[in-house]
Amino acid sequence: MSGLPIFDVAGSALAAQSVRINTIASNLANADSVGSSPEGAFRPLQPIFESVPLRDGSGLSGVAVRGVEPQDTPPLRRYEPGHPMADAEGFVYAPDIDPVAQMVNLISASRGYQANVEVINSARELALATLMIGR
């Protein structure tokens, strides 16, 4: 915790966006995986964020990751009888992941991360300029 709460707010947002980026990367990495049953297929993950008040009593809030939960989307059932993971009927189960939507989400998370880095840089520059006023 710093003397300026803007660093705490932006820092919590950086941490949240980092989790979001890692979750999207996991979804993309598992997009082509298959399972031999609907239960064995990868489920796309989604981070759950929540607003949390800062501990300094300023009345400001930051963001925290409450958890990363699998989505309730059912897996896609594909007929591939020659696949080693196929069930007795010849079906494999793949996660319902749209790579284009995931990339859009990744770009959004990356821009959110970059915006918070700029907030921290601007706040640092303003704090340093304020300290120079007395010289």
Secondary structure, 3 states (H helix, E strand, C coil): CCCCHHHHHHHHHHHHHHHHHHHHHHHHHCCCCCECCCCCCCCCEEEEEEEEECCCCCCCEEEEEEEEEECCCCCEEEECCCCCCCCCCCEEEECCCCHHHHHHHHHHHHHHHHHHHHHHHHHHHHHHHHHHCCC
